[in-house]
Amino acid sequence: MLELRSITAGYTRNAPVVRGVSLTVAPGESVGLLGPSGCGKSTLARVAALLHRPDSGTLVLDGAPVRHWRHRAPRALRTAFGVVFQQARLSADPRLPLTDLIAEPLRATGRSKEIADRVAELVPVVGLTPDLLARRPHEVSDGQLQRACLARALVLRPRLLVCDEMTAMLDASTAAALVAAVEDYRAATGAALLAVGHDRTLLGRWCDRTVDWDSLS
């Protein structure tokens, strides 16, 4: 169970973009967070994924309050989350070929011996082909790069996925393929999902329930 209790967060002192927001995601549940651009939903998603420390409020995971964020969080907590951002080119190191991009979390957690097998396993899952793995981000399309970013998010087998506008910059067929890949992973593992977006139709079809930003308190 992931619980966000009265979260206030922002990036400038005394100017929060999220004020007193609460949200829960049950084990195995898929929750859509719907809101317009600039409302603060992406900031809340970053708090939920332990990437941004809130100014106040409490994040509770499996009944225990989280006390540290980013690299200060215990590895067991950090690796419980897989995150896919809206803009793949901003979240990918332009120097890395796709195979190294996908493998980043494995190297960071001292599991380099798993790289070859895990990358080979994920490439077909996200719809990539082996010939793309040696290419760098500027040598592939936005859709191909986002597929690699999804593989990176799945490589540690997380039990909570946070997809922040994952499909917003993709064509319809690629978006549908990535959503299907996420759902196949969830069906196989029982992972929970927080999907952030502004497309009510997509979230309504994808998620067990959709929460409107304006209803949060």
Residue pairs with C-beta under 8 A, 6 or more apart in sequence:
1 24
1 25
1 26
1 27
1 60
1 61
1 62
1 63
2 24
2 25
2 48
2 59
2 60
2 61
2 160
2 192
2 194
3 22
3 23
3 24
3 58
3 59
3 60
3 61
4 21
4 22
4 23
4 24
4 44
4 47
4 48
4 57
4 58
4 59
5 22
5 57
5 58
5 59
5 60
6 20
6 21
6 22
6 56
6 57
6 58
7 18
7 20
7 21
7 22
7 44
7 47
7 54
7 56
7 57
7 58
7 59
8 16
8 18
8 19
8 20
8 21
8 54
8 55
8 56
8 57
9 16
9 17
9 18
9 40
9 43
9 44
9 47
9 52
9 53
9 54
9 55
9 57
10 16
10 17
10 18
10 43
10 55
11 17
11 43
16 55
17 40
17 43
18 40
18 43
18 44
18 47
18 54
20 57
20 217
21 40
21 44
21 57
21 216
21 217
22 216
22 217
23 31
23 33
23 44
23 48
23 211
23 216
24 31
25 31
25 48
25 160
25 192
25 193
25 194
26 192
27 159
27 190
27 192
28 186
28 190
28 191
28 192
29 192
29 193
29 208
29 209
30 186
30 192
30 193
30 195
30 206
30 207
30 208
30 209
31 192
31 193
31 194
31 195
31 207
31 208
31 209
31 210
31 211
32 195
32 196
32 197
32 203
32 204
32 206
32 207
32 209
32 210
32 211
33 41
33 44
33 45
33 194
33 195
33 196
33 197
33 203
33 210
33 211
33 213
34 41
34 197
34 198
34 200
34 203
34 210
34 211
34 212
34 213
35 41
35 196
35 198
35 212
35 213
35 214
36 198
36 213
37 198
39 213
40 213
41 196
41 213
42 86
42 164
42 165
42 196
43 52
44 196
45 83
45 162
45 164
45 194
45 196
46 52
46 164
47 53
47 54
47 59
48 59
48 162
48 194
49 81
49 83
49 160
49 162
50 59
50 66
50 69
50 70
50 73
50 77
50 78
50 81
51 69
51 70
51 83
52 69
52 70
53 69
53 70
58 65
58 66
59 65
59 66
60 66
61 77
61 80
66 73
66 77
68 74
71 78
75 109
79 105
79 109
79 156
79 158
80 158
80 159
80 160
81 158
81 160
81 161
81 162
82 153
82 154
82 156
82 158
82 160
82 161
82 162
82 191
83 153
83 161
83 162
83 163
83 164
84 146
84 149
84 150
84 153
84 161
84 162
84 163
84 164
84 166
85 91
85 149
85 164
85 165
85 166
86 164
86 165
86 166
86 168
86 169
87 169
88 137
88 142
88 145
88 146
88 148
88 149
88 169
89 137
89 142
89 145
91 149
92 101
92 137
92 145
92 148
92 149
93 101
93 104
93 137
94 136
94 137
94 138
95 136
96 104
96 136
96 137
97 133
97 134
97 135
97 136
98 128
98 132
98 133
98 134
98 135
98 136
98 137
98 140
98 144
98 145
98 148
99 115
99 119
99 133
99 134
101 137
101 148
101 149
101 152
102 119
102 122
102 133
102 148
102 151
102 152
102 155
103 112
103 115
103 118
103 119
103 152
103 155
104 152
105 152
105 155
105 156
106 112
106 114
106 115
106 118
106 155
106 156
107 115
109 156
118 155
119 133
119 151
119 155
122 151
122 154
122 155
123 129
123 130
123 133
123 151
125 151
125 154
125 181
125 184
125 185
126 147
126 148
126 150
126 151
126 154
126 178
126 181
127 147
127 177
127 178
127 181
128 144
128 147
128 148
128 151
132 140
132 144
132 148
137 145
140 148
142 169
142 170
143 170
143 171
143 174
146 166
146 169
146 170
146 174
146 178
147 174
147 177
147 178
147 181
150 166
150 178
150 181
150 182
153 161
154 161
154 185
157 189
158 191
159 189
159 190
159 191
159 192
160 191
160 192
160 193
160 194
161 182
161 185
161 186
161 191
161 192
161 193
161 194
162 193
162 194
162 196
163 182
163 193
163 194
163 195
163 196
164 196
165 196
165 197
165 198
166 178
166 182
166 195
167 174
167 175
167 178
167 179
167 197
167 202
168 197
168 198
168 199
170 178
175 202
179 202
179 206
182 193
183 206
185 191
186 192
186 193
193 207
195 203
195 206
195 207
197 203
200 210
203 210
204 210
